Amino acid sequence: MAFHAENSEISSVVLPAKVLIHFEVVDGKLSRGVDFLYLLTITFENPGYNNSQGNVEITWKAPTDDLENLELNFGRLELGEALSFDSVVDDGFNNAFKLTRSSLGWMENAMSDVTKRLSVLVSSTALRLFNRLKLPFPGYVLVHGPRGSGKTALTRAAAKYFEDHQEILAHIIYMDCSKLAIGKAKETRQAIEESISEALLHSPSIIIFDDLDNVISVSSDPQVSQSSSSSDSLVRYLTDILDEYKDKSRNACGYGPIALMASVQSLQSLPQELTSSGRFDFHVELRALAIPEREALLKHQVEEHKLQCSEEVISEIASKCDGYDAYDLGILVDRAVHAAASRFVLPSACLNSVNPTLVKEDFLKALHDFLPVAMRDLRKYAPDGNNGGWEDVGGLNEAVTIIKETLELPSKYPNVFTKAPVRMRSNILLYGPPGCGKTHIVRVAAAACSLRFISVKGPELLNKYIGSSEQSVRDFFAKAAAAAPCLLFFDEFDSIAPQRGTHSAGVSDRVVNQQFLTELDGVETLTGVFVFAATSKPQLIDAALLRPGRFDRLVFCDFPRWDERVEILKVHSRTVSLASDASLEDVASLTEGFTGADLAAIITDAGLAAVHEVLDSRQDGIPEREPCISKELLMSVAMKARPSTPADDKSGYDKEFGEFVSSRKSLSTKARESKGKKVTLA
């Protein structure tokens, strides 16, 4: 039987449904692939194609071997009638699989890991070897990373590599689990069953479960018990299928090799049954992109649009895109194209046969007001003129110096710090009485150093359900890593990390034991993430968190001295009109024992009193004037003010902080003395 498609002759043998058919295609000028119903091997006998092979598919309305009633989506095909390209239907799935391994150079390491594991899973030789030697079968591939990190692109490109591999020609089955989640659990189960059956029929096969955590996930909230129940049934069903396949493969039931790939946002989102050994146990994490990877991705995106851009521009823009993932960079290039569109349609550009070029200005316009996905619920404080920088901190000179060393030096001298053989300190605990500027100085530091800022109040993390608090800690650290460079700040730290064994609910014990210590120690260092914490009760914090490598830099924010009170008053009086004879030094002398917040309140109250003076003068017929804080008004407000911390409480804080410092020194002394001592049983 022969069909003719323009200059292409297609010879075939018609077999019953669900049988693979081999087509030989002789094409003089075939310019694109053809889509068939069945997975077929097509050989293009054309020097321009280097005799390449590809899998193509014709779309019929229904499988049939009745040629007289053979019907296509776009018309009726009669026996002996020519088959035109208008009768060929493009498959969106195949279009999505145009990604190749070479096009994903920006994730070469992850691609290499995935293809190495898949090469074993889809190999008939490896399957026979494992059976003969009775070796345990290797597990399947699980790609995890935040949304937009390139999980779908990675799995599709890896599958495409084995689909085109001349020695494998794998059959690919793609399942979009986000669409399956809309339906009922029974429909999802049926879809999984059909995909497994199809994979076995056309082995070697690769099944992709994209966004598997949309249909199978872990939840510690009992309010979602119904969805959890359906998820549990799917977990049991999928694990049973995987185990049954391996058992029957080992018993030589004629099953060919199949490989499974799944993508999820977090490893913790899947139940342990699926990630255990022999199932989805090969984990590939997609981390935040470094500058070289961002450069490669931007270059690829520009080339995909058939545009040009200089290496210098791409390198500079990549350095400005900290925290951007693959999805964000794709959108950024699209925005740059839109910014350059008016230039592309000029007559001079249309006459130029060279591909249009993107310039630096196009990308700068694209970056303006663009927030990457990971930062859309974050804040970024940026200096504005004379405001927003270190000038906003009055006093606290020692604290400012320590924080500057921690945040600014690594960015100013990156080459020196990257070559340093020690782990740099990036975690700071600020302690001191309430209102003395602990939270304020952290916000200023984020602004002065142009860091993204994540602030977490201690009680926000605590949840009575087992596992929820730990998951919250993991989520915040993961969000900070994705948003790097980022400052992660935990306020009221003593409420979430008290000494273990002293909290009745046990939630804090789990948070300290299982998460904070794990995240701070981290086998993988948190590159570009600085973790700060603040407390007014440092003696309550678990000692394990204050050891080297964790919160080992302690910064004391005490009640301000006279000169520091003057600085604080100057900072807060910059935004108000102050009479020339008003003396901030006199106010500082009257406010011994006041905190920074108390001093700010004095300026605020004085400014409000000045406004009332202007309003009262208007009622008396006096011409309107600008509110101005006079010397008398300022001193009157200062003398009426009272410190927020009573003298007895201040003495208590001084005693507690003194004991805390002494205990830290005694621990250090004991540690030094214990070194080198011989341990005996005496």
Residue pairs with C-beta under 8 A, 6 or more apart in sequence:
1 11
1 12
1 13
1 14
1 67
2 9
2 10
2 11
2 12
3 9
3 10
3 12
3 82
3 83
4 10
4 82
4 83
5 34
5 82
5 83
5 84
5 85
5 88
6 84
6 85
7 27
7 28
7 29
7 30
8 25
8 26
8 27
8 28
8 30
9 25
9 26
10 23
10 24
10 25
10 83
11 23
11 24
12 21
12 22
12 23
13 21
13 22
14 21
14 65
14 67
15 21
15 65
16 65
17 63
17 64
17 65
18 63
18 201
19 38
20 38
20 39
20 40
20 202
21 38
21 40
22 40
22 41
23 36
23 40
23 41
23 42
24 43
24 45
25 34
25 42
25 43
25 44
25 45
26 45
27 44
27 45
27 46
28 46
30 44
30 46
30 49
33 54
33 56
33 94
34 42
34 56
34 57
34 58
34 85
34 88
35 56
35 57
35 58
35 59
35 88
35 89
35 90
35 91
35 94
36 56
36 57
36 58
36 59
37 57
37 58
37 59
37 60
37 63
38 57
39 55
39 57
39 171
39 202
40 55
40 56
40 57
41 53
41 55
41 169
42 53
42 54
42 55
42 56
43 51
43 53
44 51
44 52
44 53
44 54
45 51
53 164
53 166
53 169
54 164
55 163
55 169
55 171
57 91
57 94
58 72
58 88
58 89
59 72
59 73
59 88
59 89
59 91
60 70
60 71
60 72
60 73
61 71
61 72
61 73
62 71
64 70
67 79
68 78
68 79
70 77
71 77
72 87
72 89
73 87
73 89
74 86
74 87
74 89
75 86
75 87
77 83
77 87
93 174
96 156
96 174
97 156
97 159
97 160
97 163
97 172
97 174
98 160
99 153
99 156
99 157
99 160
100 157
100 160
100 161
101 111
101 115
101 157
101 158
101 160
101 161
103 157
103 300
103 304
104 111
104 150
104 153
104 154
104 157
104 300
105 296
105 300
106 289
106 293
106 294
106 296
106 297
106 300
106 326
107 150
107 153
107 154
107 286
107 293
110 143
110 154
110 284
110 285
110 286
111 154
111 157
111 158
113 282
113 284
114 141
114 143
114 154
114 155
114 158
114 261
114 284
115 158
115 161
115 162
117 138
117 141
117 282
118 141
118 158
118 162
118 206
118 259
118 261
119 162
120 126
120 138
121 138
121 140
121 141
121 257
121 258
121 259
121 260
122 162
122 168
122 170
122 204
122 205
122 206
122 257
122 258
122 259
123 168
123 204
123 257
124 204
124 256
124 257
126 257
127 249
127 256
127 257
129 135
130 136
130 137
130 250
131 249
131 250
131 252
134 250
136 277
136 278
137 246
137 249
137 250
137 278
138 278
138 282
139 277
139 278
139 279
139 280
139 281
139 282
140 242
140 259
140 260
140 261
140 262
140 279
140 280
140 281
140 282
141 155
141 158
141 259
141 260
141 261
141 262
141 280
141 282
141 284
142 261
142 262
142 263
142 264
142 267
142 270
142 275
142 280
142 281
142 282
142 283
142 284
143 151
143 154
143 155
143 261
143 262
143 263
143 264
143 284
143 285
143 286
144 151
144 263
144 264
144 265
144 266
144 267
144 283
144 284
144 285
144 286
145 151
145 265
145 285
145 286
145 287
146 265
146 286
146 325
146 373
146 374
146 478
146 482
147 265
147 327
147 373
148 325
148 326
148 327
148 328
148 373
148 374
149 286
149 325
149 326
149 327
150 286
150 325
150 326
150 327
151 210
151 263
151 264
151 286
152 210
152 263
153 326
154 263
154 284
154 286
155 208
155 210
155 261
155 263
156 174
156 208
158 261
159 170
159 172
159 174
159 206
159 208
159 261
160 172
162 168
162 170
162 204
162 206
163 169
163 170
163 171
163 172
163 206
168 204
169 204
170 204
170 205
170 206
170 259
171 198
171 199
171 202
171 203
171 204
171 205
171 206
172 205
172 206
172 208
173 195
173 198
173 199
173 205
173 206
173 207
173 208
174 208
174 210
175 191
175 192
175 195
175 207
175 208
175 209
175 210
176 210
176 211
177 209
177 210
177 211
177 212
177 213
177 214
177 215
178 210
178 211
178 214
180 187
180 188
180 191
180 214
180 215
181 188
181 214
181 215
185 230
185 233
185 234
188 215
188 234
189 233
189 234
189 237
192 234
192 237
192 238
192 241
193 241
195 207
196 207
196 241
196 245
196 258
198 205
199 205
199 206
199 207
199 258
200 245
200 255
200 256
200 258
203 255
203 256
203 257
203 258
204 256
204 257
204 258
204 259
205 256
205 257
205 258
205 259
206 258
206 259
206 260
206 261
207 258
207 259
207 260
207 261
208 261
208 262
208 263
209 260
209 261
209 262
209 263
210 262
210 263
211 263
211 264
212 262
212 263
212 264
212 270
213 264
213 265
213 266
213 269
213 270
215 231
215 234
216 231
216 234
216 235
216 238
216 270
216 271
216 274
217 231
217 269
217 270
218 268
218 269
218 270
218 271
219 227
219 228
219 231
220 465
220 466
220 467
220 468
220 471
221 465
221 468
222 465
231 271
232 271
235 271
235 273
235 274
236 273
238 274
239 273
239 274
239 279
242 260
242 278
242 279
245 255
245 258
246 278
248 255
249 255
249 257
260 280
262 280
264 270
266 474
266 478
267 275
267 283
268 471
268 474
270 280
273 279
274 280
275 281
275 283
287 481
288 323
288 325
288 481
288 482
288 484
288 527
288 528
289 297
289 324
289 325
289 326
289 329
291 315
291 318
291 319
294 318
294 321
294 324
294 329
295 314
295 315
295 318
297 326
297 329
298 309
298 314
298 317
298 318
298 329
298 332
298 333
299 309
299 311
299 314
301 329
301 330
301 333
302 308
302 309
302 314
302 333
302 358
305 333
305 337
306 355
307 337
307 355
307 356
307 357
307 358
308 354
308 355
308 356
308 357
308 358
309 357
309 358
309 359
310 357
313 358
313 359
313 360
313 363
316 360
317 332
317 360
317 363
317 367
320 367
321 328
321 329
321 332
321 367
321 372
322 484
322 485
322 528
323 372
323 374
323 375
323 452
323 482
323 483
323 484
323 485
323 486
324 332
324 372
325 372
325 373
325 374
325 482
327 373
328 372
328 373
328 374
331 370
332 363
332 366
332 367
332 370
333 358
333 366
335 365
335 366
335 370
336 358
336 362
336 363
336 365
336 366
337 358
337 362
338 366
339 361
339 362
339 365
339 366
340 356
340 358
340 359
340 362
343 349
343 356
344 356
349 356
374 479
374 482
374 483
375 452
375 483
378 452
378 453
378 454
378 479
378 483
378 486
379 452
379 453
379 455
380 446
380 450
380 451
380 452
380 453
381 388
381 443
381 444
381 446
381 447
381 453
382 388
382 447
382 450
383 389
383 447
383 448
383 450
386 574
388 444
388 447
388 448
389 444
389 447
389 448
390 400
390 404
390 444
390 448
391 571
392 440
392 444
392 447
392 571
393 400
393 437
393 440
393 441
393 444
393 571
394 437
394 560
394 564
394 567
394 568
394 569
394 570
394 571
394 572
394 596
395 437
395 560
395 561
395 563
395 564
395 565
395 567
395 568
395 596
396 437
396 441
396 557
396 560
396 564
397 564
398 555
398 556
399 430
399 437
399 441
399 555
399 556
399 557
400 441
402 428
402 553
402 555
403 428
403 441
403 445
403 555
406 425
406 426
406 428
406 530
406 553
407 445
407 449
407 451
407 487
407 530
408 449
409 417
410 417
410 424
411 449
411 485
417 424
423 525
423 549
425 552
425 553
426 526
426 529
426 530
426 531
427 520
427 530
427 531
427 532
427 533
427 550
427 551
427 552
427 553
428 530
428 531
428 532
428 533
428 551
428 553
428 554
428 555
429 493
429 532
429 533
429 534
429 535
429 538
429 541
429 546
429 551
429 553
429 554
429 555
430 438
430 441
430 442
430 532
430 533
430 534
430 535
430 555
430 556
430 557
431 438
431 534
431 535
431 536
431 537
431 538
431 554
431 555
431 556
431 557
431 657
431 660
432 438
432 536
432 556
432 557
432 558
432 657
433 536
433 557
433 558
433 559
433 595
433 645
433 650
433 653
434 536
434 595
434 597
434 644
434 645
435 595
435 596
435 597
435 598
435 644
435 645
436 557
436 558
436 559
436 560
436 595
436 596
436 597
437 557
437 595
437 596
437 597
438 534
438 557
439 489
439 491
439 534
440 596
441 557
442 487
442 489
442 532
442 534
443 453
443 455
445 451
445 487
445 532
446 452
446 453
446 487
446 489
449 485
449 487
450 485
451 485
451 486
451 487
451 530
452 483
452 484
452 485
452 486
452 487
453 486
453 487
453 489
454 476
454 479
454 480
454 483
454 486
454 487
454 488
454 489
455 489
455 491
456 476
456 488
456 489
456 490
456 491
457 491
457 492
458 490
458 491
458 492
458 493
458 494
458 495
458 496
459 492
459 495
459 496
460 472
461 469
461 472
461 473
461 476
461 496
461 511
462 469
462 495
462 496
462 507
462 508
462 511
463 469
463 472
463 507
464 505
464 507
466 510
469 507
469 510
469 511
469 515
470 510
470 511
470 514
470 515
473 511
473 515
473 516
473 519
474 515
474 519
476 488
477 488
477 519
477 526
477 529
480 486
480 488
480 526
480 529
480 531
481 526
481 527
481 528
481 529
484 526
484 527
484 528
484 529
485 528
485 529
485 530
486 528
486 529
486 530
487 530
487 532
488 529
488 530
488 531
488 532
489 531
489 532
489 533
489 534
490 496
490 531
490 532
490 533
490 534
491 533
491 534
492 534
492 535
493 533
493 534
493 535
493 541
494 535
494 536
494 537
494 538
494 540
494 541
496 508
496 511
497 508
497 511
497 512
497 516
497 533
497 541
497 542
497 545
498 508
498 512
498 540
498 541
498 542
499 540
499 541
499 542
499 543
500 508
500 509
500 512
500 513
500 542
500 544
501 509
503 509
512 542
512 544
512 545
516 545
517 544
517 545
517 550
519 526
520 531
520 545
520 549
520 550
520 551
521 549
521 550
531 551
533 551
535 541
536 653
537 656
538 554
538 657
538 660
539 656
539 659
539 660
539 663
543 667
544 550
545 551
546 552
546 554
546 664
554 664
556 657
556 661
558 657
559 593
559 594
559 595
559 645
559 650
560 568
560 594
560 595
560 596
560 599
562 588
562 589
562 592
563 588
565 587
565 588
565 591
565 594
565 599
566 584
566 585
566 588
568 596
568 599
568 600
569 584
569 587
569 588
569 599
569 602
569 603
570 584
572 599
572 600
572 603
572 604
573 584
573 603
573 629
576 603
576 606
576 607
576 610
576 627
576 629
577 610
577 626
577 627
577 628
577 629
578 628
578 629
578 634
579 628
579 629
579 630
579 631
579 634
581 630
581 631
582 629
582 630
582 631
582 634
583 631
586 635
586 638
587 599
587 602
587 634
587 635
587 638
590 635
590 638
590 639
591 598
591 599
591 602
591 638
591 641
591 643
593 643
593 645
593 647
593 650
594 602
594 641
594 643
594 644
595 643
595 644
595 645
597 644
598 641
598 643
598 644
601 641
602 634
602 637
602 638
602 641
603 629
605 637
605 641
606 629
606 633
606 634
606 637
606 638
607 627
607 629
609 629
609 633
609 636
609 637
610 627
610 628
610 629
610 630
610 633
611 627
613 627
613 633
614 624
614 625
614 626
614 627
617 624
617 625
618 624
643 650
645 653
